[in-house]
Amino acid sequence: MARFRRIKYKTYGLRPYVLLFMIHSLLLANPLATTESGNLVGTIRDAQSGEKLGWTKLYIEELNRSVTAHDDGQYHFYELPQGTYHLQVFRVGYHDRKIKVSILAGQTVQHDIKLTENTLYTETIVVEEVDDVQSIFEQPDLQVSGGKLRQNLGQTLAGTLDMEAGLSQRSMGPAPARPVLRGLSGDRVLIVEDGQRTGDLSATSADHAVVIEPVNADFIEIIRGPRALTYGSNTIGGVIDVTHDYIPHGLPHRVTGTVSMQGETVNRGFVSGLKLTIPAAPFAFSIDGSWRSATNLKTPKGELKNTGINTYNFSAGTGYYRQWGNFGAASTRYRSEYGIPPLPAKLGGHPGGVEIEMERDHYEASAELYHSFALLNRSEFTYTYTDYFHAEYHTRGVSPDRTQFGVETHHLQGRFYIPECGCGRKGQLGFWTEFRDYSSAGLNFTPNTTERAAAIYGYQEFQWKKIALAGALRYDVRNVRPDEERYSVFLDGLIRERTFSGFSGAAGIRYAFAEDWNANLNFFRSLRTPGVEELYSEGPHLAAYAYEIGSANLNTERGLGTEIGLTYQSEQIDFKGTIYRNAIRGYIFPQNTNQRSFQRNDLFVYRYTGAHAIMYGAEATGHWHMFRGWNIDATVSYVHGTLANDEHPLPRIPPLQGKIGLYFKSTRLKYGLFINHADAQNRTGQFETATEGYVVLDLFAQYNIAAGRLLHTVSLRVNNLTNTVYYQHLNRVKEIMPEAGRNVKLLYRFYF
């Protein structure tokens, strides 16, 4: 691919390496030794056979510390402040557990743990010495980890989560796919990595990829309800948090890590990954690297041109651990080249497709301090700096058309954790700040813009016997300042500085009204400010196949949501059902005018507009353990969206869809099949193409075995076994090609 000169930024504030040095010097000079420390050690064993279980992940929630047990089953936590904590335990083929442990100053506490085989398939945590209502309330809406993550591992984050209830994927080809939650996309669904924003532009357009490689992810969580507001005010759809631990969150006793390799046939794709944690007390070092390559996607009707991808991601981090807390820093480099499939000119596309180059350099520094104050037991500070660059081009005549985007982002965040007291459970106070410098060049005429944002928030949980409550309140302010001020006929107003502010909040209640039964009710009010592209876009967006025009007078989106859920959990059956309604005033979306731009007659004009949108829907997941390791899983989800002003359907809403799976599972082996179904979607927005329903069959098998000091896992999956021709409604290029044909994927991973 040809390369173009990068946009030159105006540089504001401190460069990242200067700030890292200042934080590091401050912490080492003033260790704040306010607590006395102790150690926690033990051995993990099989509850029936007594066999030592290595490669077990242990995580202390309150301290954000994690270690991995060695091949002999032994684990070690060093320099823990005295107190009582919740220890979570995860191991391939076994039930997860949560245990309450107490650390004593100056002592080494021995706590051996027994795990039971996971012959019953359940993704929930088995709780010991912790109240059931509290543990359910603390869990994310969904967690994908372990065998489930390996089984569903896809080329992208969206592909990895596509099998879950309430999730779909927006795409313009396989590379830029992005998750859609309950029909909501863009930055109404906040995607974070290790709890921090990625700094990319994936939320702004369907052609922009998410800069997260899933192959080395430890687990993926979806968070909704009041706790989502601790991440941002625009979380009406939810938060997707991908945990990589680029900064090591624990001091291992010896070297640990994983090596992964996966191949697939539908695009001759291959990905490899290495994850390594190295101890050098009181330091720990981590290395995380991956490389992915794929050619054009094959479908039952032929090859989808210009859909290849080449991506690599590399990160190096370090952590420093003392009884007063810890400090860490990491640097990540991400590079990707991928294509957007060609669309015929009559559909507003380019017959040769569009090439995209994407680069991100990300730096992070974090500090955690432990305290013995009555109102504060831990504080956490994080600074991130991201330099993101994105170029799009295709050839017209002699010279290529090109568009470039660049974003330089600084984030500074502080969290202050409140200890349990009486009926008060987990709580936190926090602040968040952002500086963002947006630039564009080439054919796009969006003005260079700087954004400054800040927020403060509070979150608290309460519990009275069988009732758990949670509440969150957040206040945000954002200033958007373009480099130029001028009147634009196209943007229907004056391009000018804008300031937005407002409150968001949420409240939730969970009630254990009977044995094995829980009900929950959530209310929330979201706040979303319009983005730079929505306010000031003016020009062709090559890879989106659109001539985009913003609206300088757009106002803040304000959403009101209600969610009612019911959960049942027993030894044989797990069930969770939810119904919800979201009403969003000022819902901003690019509306297809079905008119060609007179500047670029090959592109249709998409104009950003705000409207009153109402969305409601339901989703359910269920599991039934039948007998002798045989299980059935099922999910179903439905969403209905309407523009309340004119009763027209909202565009790009997924149809009724679900899956049902039958499989056998033992400690080492799992195999079965899934049937995926989607109804036709004939309820479409203006100028949107309807899609037919489909049924697709998938097969899978997994096997794991311990040999020597290694734990080996093999995952085989065959997607679209019958090579069915089908179309997903949220695919922007469905007019020219169906989804992928038969695909055989083989993943091999070993832990050490």
NUTOR-451565 format. One line per 5 residues: number of its first residue (from 1); their letters; for each residue x, y, z of C-alpha. Coordinates in steps of 0.2 Angstrom, whole numbers. Example, Ala and Ser with C-alpha at 12.3 -4.5 7.8 and 13.67 -1.06 7.14 Angstrom:
BEGIN
1> AS> 62 -22 39 ~ 68 -5 36
! end
This chain:
BEGIN
1> MARFR> 0 0 0 ~ 6 18 -4 ~ 9 28 12 ~ 5 47 15 ~ 13 60 25
6> RIKYK> 5 61 43 ~ -4 75 49 ~ 6 87 60 ~ -2 90 77 ~ -2 105 88
11> TYGLR> 5 99 104 ~ -3 103 120 ~ 2 99 138 ~ 16 87 143 ~ 22 74 132
16> PYVLL> 19 57 139 ~ 37 52 144 ~ 38 68 154 ~ 22 64 164 ~ 27 46 166
21> FMIHS> 44 52 174 ~ 35 64 185 ~ 23 51 192 ~ 36 38 194 ~ 48 51 204
26> LLLAN> 33 56 215 ~ 28 39 220 ~ 46 33 224 ~ 49 49 234 ~ 34 48 244
31> PLATT> 28 30 247 ~ 14 34 258 ~ 16 19 269 ~ 0 20 278 ~ -3 1 280
36> ESGNL> 6 -14 286 ~ 7 -29 274 ~ 6 -48 274 ~ 7 -62 261 ~ -6 -74 255
41> VGTIR> 0 -92 248 ~ -8 -108 245 ~ -11 -123 234 ~ -26 -126 221 ~ -32 -144 221
46> DAQSG> -46 -154 213 ~ -60 -157 226 ~ -62 -175 222 ~ -45 -182 217 ~ -34 -170 227
51> EKLGW> -23 -167 211 ~ -14 -151 211 ~ -21 -139 198 ~ -9 -127 189 ~ -12 -113 178
56> TKLYI> -26 -106 189 ~ -30 -87 188 ~ -33 -79 205 ~ -39 -61 207 ~ -42 -50 222
61> EELNR> -55 -37 217 ~ -52 -24 230 ~ -34 -22 226 ~ -34 -26 207 ~ -21 -39 210
66> SVTAH> -19 -55 200 ~ -7 -70 199 ~ -7 -87 190 ~ -4 -103 200 ~ 11 -113 194
71> DDGQY> 10 -130 187 ~ 12 -138 204 ~ -4 -128 210 ~ 5 -116 221 ~ 1 -97 221
76> HFYEL> 8 -82 230 ~ 2 -65 233 ~ 16 -53 241 ~ 15 -36 250 ~ -4 -36 253
81> PQGTY> -11 -23 265 ~ -20 -30 280 ~ -39 -32 278 ~ -53 -43 271 ~ -54 -46 253
86> HLQVF> -64 -56 240 ~ -53 -68 230 ~ -59 -74 213 ~ -52 -91 206 ~ -53 -96 188
91> RVGYH> -47 -112 180 ~ -50 -121 163 ~ -62 -135 165 ~ -68 -130 183 ~ -81 -120 191
96> DRKIK> -75 -102 196 ~ -76 -98 214 ~ -76 -82 225 ~ -69 -83 243 ~ -67 -71 257
101> VSILA> -49 -70 264 ~ -41 -60 278 ~ -24 -53 277 ~ -14 -51 294 ~ 0 -38 295
106> GQTVQ> 17 -46 296 ~ 10 -64 293 ~ 9 -76 278 ~ -8 -83 277 ~ -10 -101 270
111> HDIKL> -26 -103 261 ~ -28 -119 251 ~ -42 -120 238 ~ -52 -134 231 ~ -61 -133 214
116> TENTL> -75 -144 207 ~ -75 -150 189 ~ -86 -140 178 ~ -96 -154 171 ~ -111 -142 173
121> YTETI> -109 -128 160 ~ -112 -112 169 ~ -102 -95 167 ~ -107 -89 184 ~ -96 -89 200
126> VVEEV> -98 -102 214 ~ -98 -91 229 ~ -91 -96 246 ~ -94 -85 262 ~ -101 -71 252
131> DDVQS> -119 -66 251 ~ -128 -72 236 ~ -137 -55 232 ~ -121 -45 233 ~ -111 -57 222
136> IFEQP> -125 -57 209 ~ -125 -38 209 ~ -107 -36 207 ~ -106 -47 192 ~ -105 -39 174
141> DLQVS> -120 -42 163 ~ -109 -54 153 ~ -92 -61 154 ~ -83 -70 140 ~ -68 -79 146
146> GGKLR> -59 -96 146 ~ -66 -110 135 ~ -80 -98 129 ~ -68 -85 123 ~ -57 -98 114
151> QNLGQ> -72 -106 106 ~ -79 -90 99 ~ -63 -81 95 ~ -65 -71 79 ~ -55 -59 68
156> TLAGT> -62 -44 78 ~ -69 -40 95 ~ -87 -39 86 ~ -84 -56 78 ~ -79 -64 95
161> LDMEA> -95 -57 104 ~ -107 -60 90 ~ -115 -76 97 ~ -121 -67 113 ~ -138 -62 117
166> GLSQR> -142 -44 113 ~ -126 -42 102 ~ -124 -39 84 ~ -110 -32 73 ~ -110 -17 62
171> SMGPA> -98 -20 47 ~ -92 -14 30 ~ -82 -30 27 ~ -74 -41 41 ~ -60 -30 47
176> PARPV> -70 -14 53 ~ -84 -24 62 ~ -89 -16 78 ~ -101 -22 92 ~ -119 -16 92
181> LRGLS> -129 -18 109 ~ -147 -19 109 ~ -148 -9 93 ~ -136 4 99 ~ -119 8 91
186> GDRVL> -106 21 89 ~ -101 29 105 ~ -118 25 114 ~ -108 9 117 ~ -92 13 126
191> IVEDG> -77 1 121 ~ -63 2 133 ~ -47 -8 135 ~ -41 -12 153 ~ -54 1 158
196> QRTGD> -47 15 148 ~ -53 23 131 ~ -44 17 116 ~ -42 34 107 ~ -48 28 90
201> LSATS> -62 33 78 ~ -71 17 77 ~ -87 25 85 ~ -89 38 71 ~ -91 27 56
206> ADHAV> -94 9 50 ~ -77 9 40 ~ -66 13 55 ~ -59 -3 64 ~ -58 -5 83
211> VIEPV> -39 -5 88 ~ -41 -20 100 ~ -34 -37 95 ~ -44 -51 104 ~ -32 -66 103
216> NADFI> -22 -62 119 ~ -37 -55 129 ~ -39 -62 147 ~ -58 -59 147 ~ -71 -48 140
221> EIIRG> -85 -40 150 ~ -101 -31 146 ~ -106 -19 160 ~ -124 -11 161 ~ -133 -2 175
226> PRALT> -127 10 188 ~ -109 4 187 ~ -108 9 169 ~ -108 27 173 ~ -91 26 181
231> YGSNT> -84 24 164 ~ -94 37 155 ~ -111 46 153 ~ -114 40 136 ~ -117 22 141
236> IGGVI> -135 19 138 ~ -130 4 127 ~ -117 -2 139 ~ -98 -4 142 ~ -87 -17 134
241> DVTHD> -71 -19 143 ~ -57 -30 136 ~ -44 -35 149 ~ -27 -37 142 ~ -17 -32 158
246> YIPHG> -4 -23 148 ~ 2 -16 165 ~ 5 -32 175 ~ -7 -32 190 ~ 2 -43 202
251> LPHRV> 20 -50 206 ~ 21 -68 200 ~ 32 -81 208 ~ 40 -86 192 ~ 38 -83 173
256> TGTVS> 20 -86 167 ~ 12 -84 150 ~ 3 -91 135 ~ 6 -94 116 ~ -8 -94 104
261> MQGET> -10 -99 85 ~ -26 -99 75 ~ -29 -103 57 ~ -45 -102 47 ~ -50 -107 29
266> VNRGF> -62 -94 23 ~ -49 -81 21 ~ -33 -91 23 ~ -31 -81 39 ~ -18 -84 53
271> VSGLK> -15 -76 69 ~ -2 -79 82 ~ 0 -71 100 ~ 12 -71 114 ~ 8 -66 132
276> LTIPA> 22 -66 145 ~ 24 -60 163 ~ 41 -60 171 ~ 45 -57 189 ~ 60 -47 196
281> APFAF> 54 -42 213 ~ 49 -29 217 ~ 46 -27 199 ~ 35 -37 186 ~ 37 -35 167
286> SIDGS> 25 -40 154 ~ 26 -43 135 ~ 10 -44 124 ~ 12 -46 105 ~ 1 -53 91
291> WRSAT> 1 -53 72 ~ -14 -56 61 ~ -15 -59 42 ~ -29 -64 30 ~ -33 -63 12
296> NLKTP> -50 -59 4 ~ -66 -67 12 ~ -74 -81 2 ~ -93 -82 2 ~ -105 -95 -6
301> KGELK> -107 -83 -21 ~ -88 -79 -24 ~ -74 -69 -16 ~ -77 -53 -8 ~ -64 -42 -15
306> NTGIN> -52 -30 -5 ~ -56 -38 12 ~ -38 -43 17 ~ -30 -37 33 ~ -13 -36 40
311> TYNFS> -12 -31 58 ~ 1 -32 72 ~ 0 -26 90 ~ 15 -25 103 ~ 15 -20 121
316> AGTGY> 28 -19 135 ~ 24 -15 152 ~ 31 -15 170 ~ 24 -14 188 ~ 32 -9 204
321> YRQWG> 25 -17 220 ~ 26 -11 238 ~ 15 -13 254 ~ 9 5 251 ~ 3 1 233
326> NFGAA> 10 -1 216 ~ 15 9 201 ~ 15 4 182 ~ 18 9 165 ~ 15 2 147
331> STRYR> 18 7 129 ~ 7 -1 115 ~ 10 0 96 ~ -4 -5 84 ~ -3 -5 65
336> SEYGI> -16 -11 53 ~ -19 -11 34 ~ -36 -17 28 ~ -48 -15 14 ~ -66 -9 11
341> PPLPA> -75 -20 -2 ~ -80 -11 -18 ~ -98 -5 -21 ~ -105 -1 -38 ~ -106 17 -43
346> KLGGH> -126 16 -43 ~ -125 12 -25 ~ -114 26 -21 ~ -98 17 -19 ~ -81 15 -28
351> PGGVE> -79 0 -40 ~ -61 -3 -34 ~ -64 -2 -16 ~ -55 9 -3 ~ -38 5 6
356> IEMER> -36 10 24 ~ -20 12 35 ~ -22 14 53 ~ -9 17 67 ~ -10 20 86
361> DHYEA> 3 23 98 ~ -3 22 116 ~ 6 26 133 ~ -2 22 150 ~ 4 26 168
366> SAELY> -6 20 183 ~ -4 21 202 ~ -13 12 216 ~ -11 18 234 ~ -18 8 249
371> HSFAL> -25 18 264 ~ -31 14 281 ~ -43 29 282 ~ -61 26 288 ~ -68 33 272
376> LNRSE> -55 27 260 ~ -46 11 257 ~ -39 13 240 ~ -35 27 227 ~ -31 24 209
381> FTYTY> -24 36 196 ~ -22 33 178 ~ -15 44 164 ~ -15 39 145 ~ -9 47 130
386> TDYFH> -14 41 112 ~ -8 46 95 ~ -20 39 82 ~ -18 41 63 ~ -30 35 49
391> AEYHT> -28 36 30 ~ -41 31 17 ~ -38 31 -2 ~ -44 25 -19 ~ -38 29 -37
396> RGVSP> -47 41 -48 ~ -38 44 -64 ~ -20 47 -62 ~ -18 51 -44 ~ -26 43 -29
401> DRTQF> -40 52 -19 ~ -36 52 0 ~ -43 57 16 ~ -33 58 32 ~ -38 59 51
406> GVETH> -28 61 66 ~ -32 62 84 ~ -20 66 99 ~ -29 62 116 ~ -24 64 134
411> HLQGR> -34 56 148 ~ -32 58 167 ~ -43 49 179 ~ -44 46 197 ~ -54 34 207
416> FYIPE> -56 34 226 ~ -63 18 233 ~ -75 18 249 ~ -73 3 261 ~ -88 -7 267
421> CGCGR> -97 0 282 ~ -114 -6 289 ~ -126 -8 274 ~ -114 1 263 ~ -105 -10 251
426> KGQLG> -94 -6 236 ~ -93 13 233 ~ -81 25 224 ~ -79 43 219 ~ -70 49 204
431> FWTEF> -65 62 191 ~ -60 61 173 ~ -52 73 161 ~ -49 73 142 ~ -40 83 130
436> RDYSS> -42 79 112 ~ -34 87 96 ~ -43 81 80 ~ -36 85 63 ~ -41 80 45
441> AGLNF> -33 82 28 ~ -36 78 10 ~ -53 78 3 ~ -62 80 20 ~ -66 98 25
446> TPNTT> -70 95 43 ~ -61 109 53 ~ -47 105 64 ~ -54 105 82 ~ -49 104 100
451> ERAAA> -60 96 114 ~ -58 98 132 ~ -69 88 144 ~ -71 84 162 ~ -82 74 174
456> IYGYQ> -85 70 192 ~ -95 55 198 ~ -100 44 213 ~ -106 26 214 ~ -112 17 229
461> EFQWK> -120 0 233 ~ -131 -5 248 ~ -137 -21 255 ~ -151 -26 267 ~ -153 -45 269
466> KIALA> -161 -50 252 ~ -161 -33 244 ~ -146 -25 235 ~ -147 -7 229 ~ -135 3 219
471> GALRY> -134 21 213 ~ -123 32 202 ~ -123 51 198 ~ -111 60 186 ~ -109 77 179
476> DVRNV> -100 80 163 ~ -94 96 153 ~ -86 97 136 ~ -80 111 126 ~ -78 109 107
481> RPDEE> -67 123 98 ~ -64 123 79 ~ -49 132 73 ~ -60 143 62 ~ -77 151 64
486> RYSVF> -87 154 48 ~ -105 152 42 ~ -109 136 32 ~ -124 135 21 ~ -122 116 21
491> LDGLI> -120 114 40 ~ -136 125 43 ~ -127 137 55 ~ -111 145 61 ~ -96 134 64
496> RERTF> -92 140 81 ~ -86 135 98 ~ -99 125 108 ~ -100 120 126 ~ -111 106 133
501> SGFSG> -114 100 150 ~ -126 90 161 ~ -130 77 173 ~ -132 58 171 ~ -138 46 184
506> AAGIR> -144 28 187 ~ -152 18 201 ~ -154 -1 202 ~ -162 -14 214 ~ -160 -32 215
511> YAFAE> -172 -43 226 ~ -169 -62 230 ~ -188 -65 232 ~ -186 -84 233 ~ -173 -98 233
516> DWNAN> -163 -97 217 ~ -174 -82 210 ~ -168 -64 209 ~ -177 -49 201 ~ -169 -33 196
521> LNFFR> -175 -16 191 ~ -164 -2 183 ~ -167 16 179 ~ -154 27 170 ~ -153 44 162
526> SLRTP> -139 46 149 ~ -130 61 142 ~ -121 61 125 ~ -113 76 117 ~ -112 77 98
531> GVEEL> -95 73 91 ~ -84 83 80 ~ -89 74 64 ~ -108 76 68 ~ -106 95 71
536> YSEGP> -94 100 58 ~ -92 86 44 ~ -92 93 27 ~ -85 83 13 ~ -83 65 6
541> HLAAY> -79 51 17 ~ -71 39 5 ~ -72 22 14 ~ -90 26 21 ~ -96 29 3
546> AYEIG> -104 44 9 ~ -104 63 7 ~ -106 68 25 ~ -113 85 31 ~ -114 89 49
551> SANLN> -126 101 58 ~ -117 115 68 ~ -133 117 79 ~ -135 99 86 ~ -139 98 104
556> TERGL> -135 85 118 ~ -143 68 117 ~ -153 64 133 ~ -159 46 136 ~ -171 39 148
561> GTEIG> -170 20 151 ~ -179 7 161 ~ -174 -12 162 ~ -183 -26 171 ~ -174 -43 173
566> LTYQS> -177 -60 181 ~ -164 -73 185 ~ -165 -91 190 ~ -150 -102 195 ~ -150 -120 201
571> EQIDF> -139 -135 199 ~ -147 -139 182 ~ -155 -123 175 ~ -149 -106 173 ~ -160 -92 166
576> KGTIY> -159 -74 163 ~ -172 -63 155 ~ -173 -44 152 ~ -185 -32 145 ~ -180 -14 142
581> RNAIR> -186 3 135 ~ -175 18 130 ~ -181 35 125 ~ -168 46 117 ~ -171 64 114
586> GYIFP> -160 72 101 ~ -154 55 94 ~ -141 59 82 ~ -138 49 66 ~ -133 51 48
591> QNTNQ> -149 51 37 ~ -148 46 19 ~ -155 59 8 ~ -155 48 -7 ~ -147 63 -16
596> RSFQR> -130 64 -25 ~ -118 77 -20 ~ -115 90 -33 ~ -97 91 -28 ~ -95 72 -29
601> NDLFV> -109 65 -40 ~ -103 47 -36 ~ -108 49 -17 ~ -125 50 -9 ~ -127 64 4
606> YRYTG> -129 59 22 ~ -134 73 33 ~ -132 72 52 ~ -149 76 61 ~ -156 74 78
611> AHAIM> -173 66 82 ~ -183 58 96 ~ -180 40 96 ~ -189 26 106 ~ -182 9 107
616> YGAEA> -188 -6 116 ~ -184 -25 116 ~ -181 -41 126 ~ -167 -54 127 ~ -165 -70 136
621> TGHWH> -152 -83 139 ~ -154 -100 146 ~ -144 -116 151 ~ -151 -133 155 ~ -139 -147 161
626> MFRGW> -149 -163 156 ~ -138 -178 161 ~ -121 -185 161 ~ -112 -170 154 ~ -125 -166 141
631> NIDAT> -131 -148 140 ~ -142 -136 130 ~ -139 -117 128 ~ -151 -105 120 ~ -152 -86 118
636> VSYVH> -164 -74 110 ~ -165 -56 107 ~ -176 -43 99 ~ -176 -24 97 ~ -188 -12 90
641> GTLAN> -184 6 85 ~ -194 21 80 ~ -192 39 76 ~ -206 46 87 ~ -208 62 76
646> DEHPL> -214 54 61 ~ -216 35 66 ~ -203 30 54 ~ -192 15 59 ~ -175 19 65
651> PRIPP> -162 13 52 ~ -150 -1 55 ~ -159 -11 68 ~ -155 -29 69 ~ -170 -42 67
656> LQGKI> -176 -55 80 ~ -162 -67 82 ~ -156 -81 93 ~ -146 -98 94 ~ -148 -115 102
661> GLYFK> -134 -127 106 ~ -133 -145 111 ~ -116 -150 118 ~ -106 -162 129 ~ -94 -156 142
666> STRLK> -82 -164 154 ~ -66 -158 162 ~ -55 -160 147 ~ -67 -162 132 ~ -81 -151 125
671> YGLFI> -90 -154 108 ~ -107 -150 101 ~ -117 -139 88 ~ -126 -123 88 ~ -140 -117 76
676> NHADA> -140 -98 73 ~ -156 -90 67 ~ -162 -73 62 ~ -179 -67 56 ~ -181 -56 40
681> QNRTG> -179 -38 43 ~ -192 -29 33 ~ -195 -14 45 ~ -181 -3 38 ~ -176 15 38
686> QFETA> -178 26 23 ~ -168 20 8 ~ -162 5 18 ~ -162 -13 11 ~ -172 -26 19
691> TEGYV> -165 -43 22 ~ -171 -61 23 ~ -170 -73 37 ~ -158 -87 39 ~ -153 -103 48
696> VLDLF> -134 -107 50 ~ -126 -122 58 ~ -110 -122 67 ~ -100 -136 75 ~ -86 -135 88
701> AQYNI> -74 -146 99 ~ -62 -142 113 ~ -49 -152 122 ~ -37 -148 135 ~ -23 -158 144
706> AAGRL> -9 -155 156 ~ 8 -161 151 ~ 24 -157 161 ~ 24 -139 165 ~ 12 -134 151
711> LHTVS> -7 -134 149 ~ -12 -137 131 ~ -29 -132 124 ~ -36 -135 106 ~ -52 -128 99
716> LRVNN> -59 -133 83 ~ -74 -124 75 ~ -84 -125 59 ~ -94 -110 55 ~ -108 -111 42
721> LTNTV> -106 -130 40 ~ -119 -131 25 ~ -111 -116 16 ~ -128 -107 17 ~ -131 -90 8
726> YYQHL> -137 -78 20 ~ -136 -59 24 ~ -134 -49 40 ~ -144 -34 41 ~ -131 -22 48
731> NRVKE> -118 -26 35 ~ -116 -11 24 ~ -110 -21 9 ~ -124 -34 9 ~ -130 -28 -7
736> IMPEA> -116 -36 -17 ~ -111 -51 -6 ~ -118 -63 7 ~ -109 -67 23 ~ -94 -79 24
741> GRNVK> -96 -97 18 ~ -90 -113 26 ~ -75 -109 38 ~ -64 -121 48 ~ -55 -113 62
746> LLYRF> -42 -121 73 ~ -34 -113 88 ~ -20 -120 98 ~ -15 -112 114 ~ -3 -117 128
751> YF> -1 -110 146 ~ 15 -110 156
! end
